[in-house]
Amino acid sequence: MNFHIFSNLEDLGQAAAAHVAEIAAEAIPARGRFTVALSGGSLPQLLGSALVKQATDWSAWHVFWADERCVPLTHPDSNYVLAQQHLFAHIPIPPGQIHAPDTSLDPAQTAAAYQHTLAHLFDLHPPLPQPSNPSTSLRTSLPSSNLPTLQPSNPPPSNPPALPQFDLILLGMGEDGHTASLFPGHPLLQEAGRWVAPIFDSPKPPPQRITLTLPVLNNARHVAFITAGSGKADILPQVFAAGSTLPAHLVQPTSGHLDWFVDEAAAAKLKASDT
């Protein structure tokens, strides 16, 4: 893990943006594209103005969401709206490569449809559905217009499917140690099957959301946390405490790289031994 502390938000944003551009520069020649998942909160604003100045091949970017609130994509609470305001309005990523969840569906359908989007774009078999009624299939629960046009031609494998592997997942952290829409003590922290899961009881409004699950977060090639402000100072030492069960602590890439970008206010109560 690499931990970076900055005296001001401008330097933090510039360093994080340069980090993103560096990963993109590695990914595009190697795989022909750069896959990145964003979170909401203050992250787009902290990163946006610096990222738009980076020299990168925007035409090779594919943007996804680590979580989204189940509100219209025009709603002020939407993570998509935040990214649109601070990023997409200023950079030429092709619209067809901005993969926002379809929040016009109910949360379970939104999560299932987004999981199929990931399966299609990463050329994977999606996890088997987990319906409450064994006779109910995922296909029949989704409107046909929301199914991807390209379906795997082979039957699902008997072994657990491979996971999507993002080049980079950008995460923020709440004052309670949550990240994406994974909250302390929530059952979704134990989710091992689904890549994308709905949440109906978020302790932070709005209550209905979808989120990438820990197996997907921890399968990324790179994960970067970007967080700032004195409101994070109390929780950050708890995140780095041995044996912590806070969601932000549980994001530990299996074989990838983890970076934290924080300001001095957020890091005020950390000890050198914490990181």
N, C-alpha and C positions, 0 to 999 in steps of 0.2 A: 504494500500500500504506500502511496505517496500522498503526503499531507502538505498543502500549500496555504500559507497565511498571508494576507495582504492588508496593508494599512488603510486602504480605501476601496470603494466599490468600483471605481474606474479601472484601477490596476487589476482587481479580481476579474472583472469582465474581460479585459484584454487578454489576460493569461488563459482564462478558460476558453475564449474564442480561438486563440492560437492553438490550444490543445485539440480542439475539435477539428480545426483545419489540418493539423498534422495527421490525425487519424484518418481523415478523408483522403489525404494525399497518399497514404499507405494502402487504403482499401481499394481505391478506384483502379489503379494499375493491376492490382492482384485479382480483383473479382469483377471489375467492370462497373461497379456501382458502390455507393456508400449508403448503408442502412443505419438510420439513427432514430431513436425513440425519445420523445420529449415528455416532460411533465409540465404541470401548470404552476400555480402559485406565483412567486416572484421570479422564477427561473427565466422565463422569456425576456422579462425586462432587464434582469441583471446581465444577460448574455447578448441580447439582441443588437444593441447599437454597435458593439464591438465585432460581432460576428459578421454583420453585413459588410464590413470593411476588409474581410479576409479574401485573399486570392484563392479561389477554389473552383472546380468545375461543377457549378450548380446543376448542370444538366444531368449529372450522374447521381444526384442525391435522391434518396427515397426516404420520406419522413413519415414516422408513425407516432403513436401516442403510448406512453407507459400507463396512462390512466386518463379517463375522461368522465366528466359529470354528465349524467343523463338529463340534459337540457338541450333545447334547440341549439344548433351550431351558430346561431346569431345571438344567443343569450350572453349577457355579461359574465355569467359564471362559467362559461365554456372555456376549457383549456385551448380549444381550437381558436377561439376569438383572440385570446392573449397572444398566441403564436402568430396569428394573422396580423395583428396590430404591430407587433414588435419585430417580426421576421419576414413573413411571406409578402407583405406589402412592399418590401424593400429589396428583395432578392429574386432572381429569375428561375426558381425551381419550377419545372413544368407542372401545371396543376394536376395532371394525371399521376404524378409521383408524390403527391401529398395525400396520404392514406388516412383520412379521418374516419373514426367509427360512425356508423349510422345510428344516431341517437333518436331517430324518429320511432324506433322499435322500443319494446319494453326492455329493461336491463338484461334479462336472461337472453333474449334474442339478439340484443346488441352485442353482448359478449360472444355468443356463438357465431354470429356473422363475422365478427372481427377475427375470431380464431380461424375461420375459413379463409378470410383474406390473407392472414399470415401463412396458412398452409399453401395457398395458391402462389403467393409471391416468393416464398422460400422453397417451393417445390417439395413439400412434405405431405405426408398423411396427417390429418388432424387427429387429436386424441379421440377415442371413442366417446360418444355422448354418455352422459350420466343422468338419464331421465328418472324422475320419481316413479313413473309408471314404466315398467320394463317394455311394454308394448308401444311406447311412444318414442319415435325416433327423432333425431336431430333434424333430419331432412324435412319431416312433416311439420316440425315446429317453426320452420323458417319460411317466410314468404319467398316464392320462387324468384322474385326479382332481386333478392338479396344474396342468392347463391352465386359463387364465383362461376364464370363461364367455363373455366378449365378445371376439370375434376381429375384426380388421379385415376388412371385406367386400371390399376391393379387393386386387388382386395387389400384391406388394411392388414398390416403385418401382425403376427401373433405377439411379437415383442412390443414393448412400449415404443411409441413413435419417437423419432428424433425431435429435438427441440429447435425452434427458430434460433438462429445465432445472429444477433445484431452486431454490427461493427462497434456501435457506441450506444449506450443508454444514459441519458442525462436526467438526473434526479435532483429534486429538492428535498428538504426535510422540514417537518413541522415542529412546533414547540413541544409536542408530545413524543417526538421521535418517529412519527409515521413518515412513510415515503410512498410515492405513487398513491394508491388508495388502499394501502395496507396499514392497518391501525393496530396499536398495541393490544395484545390479548384477543384479537379477532380470530375466529376459526379459519379465515382464509390464509393465515400464516402457515397452516398445516396442509394447504392444498398441494397435492403432488401430481394430479392428473391433468387438469386443464391448464392451458396456456393463458387464457383470458377468463376471468371470472367476474360475475356481477356481485355487487354489494348493495344491499337494500337498507342497511342500518348504519351508514357512516356516522360516527359521532360528530363529524364536522359537516355542516350543510354544504350543498344539498345531499340528502341521505342516499340517493340512488346514483350509483356510479358503475363503471367497469374498471378493471385493473389487470395489468400483467401480473402473473403470479411469480413467486420467488424462484421456481426452477428456471423460468425464462430470464428473469433478471440476472441470475447467477450463471447463465450460459453465455452471456455477452462477452465479446472480445475485450471490450473496455466498458467500464462504468465510471461515471464522474458525478459526484455530488457537488452541487453549487448552492451554498447557503450563507446567509449573512444576517447580522443584526443581533443586538443584545438579548432579544427574546429567545435566542437559541443557546445562550451561554450556559444555562442550568442543565439542559438536556444533553449537550454534547459530551461531557465526561461520562454520562451514563451510557451513551451509545458505544463508547470505546471501552467500557468496563468489561472485564473477563466474565463470560457467562451471561452477558446481557441478552434479553429476549426482545429488545426493542426492534421494530422492523428495520430501521436504518442499519442496525448492527448485523442483522441477518443477511443483508446484501453483501455477499463475499464471493466474487466470481470464482467458479471452480477452477478454471485454467486461464482466465483473463486477468486484466489489470484494473486496479481500483485506485482512483484519485479523488481527493477531497480538496475543494477550493472554498475557503472560508475567509471572512474578514476578521480583524482583530477583536471586534466586539463579540462575535460569536465564539471566538476561541479564548475569551478572557479568563475562563475558569479551568482551562485545560492545563495539565502538567505535562512536561516533556515526556514522562513515562507513559502517558495515556495513549500516545500515537506511535 
